[in-house]
Each structure stands twice: as structure tokens, then as C-alpha cells.
């Protein structure tokens, strides 16, 4: 299926899978703070490329990558706990959905389209949010630690489809990162690129890679 010549409303897909960070909520600045603290406490200069890599890998794989790349003495589990603690403190009160996002999600569910969240984020961080109830908005939530590989592979999207009971070719994935968009396409799913405020986002490449690209969530139902 391709949504390139179809419509996001009425939905031309039978199931929808959404990324969270950057796609539904503008959180790149919060994770940059976490990364800056992580590097600073170890006497390392902030690494912009590493920050982008960690967004793709997720917590456990990202922590292992950091241990190997920077020859850290930290245990992977301790790094994950540190990121969870820092992330949860920032997410608790500061994270809200982007304008129009909740309305679109609820409209899809009202139209009978099952929804899944596929995020490299951790359940502990997601659960800390006061202003976003992911389990109330989605029929399934898949976190990065629940699958074998990061978003540079299609595992998380295929698991989300499985939990929804949907065939991959009936799913539409909404993403703001290039590796995830490419993986969704490799899984046989349609992909919609969502522009974020992250200045590192390779928007031109995303537009080429995706079936459709949107600037935001407002006015998608009209």
C-alpha cells in the first residue's frame, strides 16, 4: 500500500503506527539536555552525531554503543537507569502532544482504525508524563527494549502490527527519523514523514524516502 496518492483523512489504511519523540511530541530539546548531562559528567565533549545515533538505537542498545565507543567503565544497566531518571524528570511536566495530534489520533480511533505507538523510549519515561496518557490513546504500545534491534531495522514496526492484528501492507507508519522511515518501507508499510523542530532532521531525504510528508497534525481531517 502507498498513501502517496491516497488520503490521511478519510484514512486509506487499516492500522496506524506512530513514533513519539519528534513525531507526536517535540522532545528533541529534552533529550539533548539528557545527552549533554551524560557526556559532561564523564568529561566528554558533547557529540552531536552520537545524540542522533542514540535516538535510533534506543536505551539498552544505545548504552552498549556508548560503552564500546567511549570505552566507558559504566555498566549498561546503570546508564539505562541514569537516562530513565533524567528523562522521567524532564518528561513529567514538560511534555505535551503537538497541536492537532490528539485530535487526529482520536478521529482515527473513532473511524475504527487501531493505533500503536512504536517508540525507542522507555516505559518508565512514558509513564512519568502527566499530560499525555499513551495507554489511553493507543491500542498497543511497543518500546525499543521489547524488540531485538533499533529503528534501523523493522522489528518494532512489525511487532506493533502484530499486536494490532494487522497485516504490514495495511499499516501506515508516522515517523520523523530517516532510519525509521526506511525500515517501515522495508517492512512493506506505508510511511508518512512528519517534520519536527529538530534542526538535525534531514527533511529533504525524508520527503524522498516517505510516501507522504506532513508539516504537522493540524487540519488533517479536512
ZICORDA-V242515 format. One record per pair of residues at least 24 apart in sequence whose C-alpha atoms are under 6 Angstrom apart, sorted by the first residue. I is the first residue (numbers start at 1). J is the second residue. D is the distance in Angstrom with one decimal. If there is no record, write none. Layout:
I:J:D, I:J:D
This chain:
1:169:5.5, 2:190:5.2, 3:211:5.9, 4:211:4.8, 4:212:5.3, 9:221:5.3, 13:170:5.5, 13:171:5.9, 14:113:5.8, 14:170:5.3, 15:113:5.3, 15:114:5.2, 15:171:4.8, 16:115:5.0, 16:171:5.4, 16:172:4.8, 16:173:5.9, 17:115:5.9, 17:116:4.7, 17:117:5.7, 17:173:4.7, 18:117:4.9, 18:118:5.8, 18:173:5.8, 18:174:4.9, 19:117:6.0, 19:118:5.2, 19:119:5.3, 19:175:5.4, 20:119:5.9, 22:196:5.5, 23:175:5.9, 23:176:5.4, 23:194:5.9, 24:97:5.6, 24:98:5.7, 25:97:4.7, 25:98:5.2, 56:150:6.0, 56:151:5.4, 57:150:4.5, 58:120:4.6, 58:144:5.7, 88:125:4.5, 88:128:5.5, 91:129:5.5, 92:128:4.9, 92:129:4.2, 92:130:5.6, 93:130:5.9, 96:131:5.8, 100:217:4.8, 100:218:4.5, 101:217:5.1, 115:139:5.4, 116:140:4.6, 116:141:5.6, 116:160:6.0, 117:141:4.7, 118:142:4.9, 119:143:5.1, 119:144:6.0, 120:144:4.1, 151:180:5.0, 152:179:4.8, 152:180:5.9, 153:183:5.4, 154:183:4.7, 154:184:5.9, 154:187:5.9, 178:206:5.7
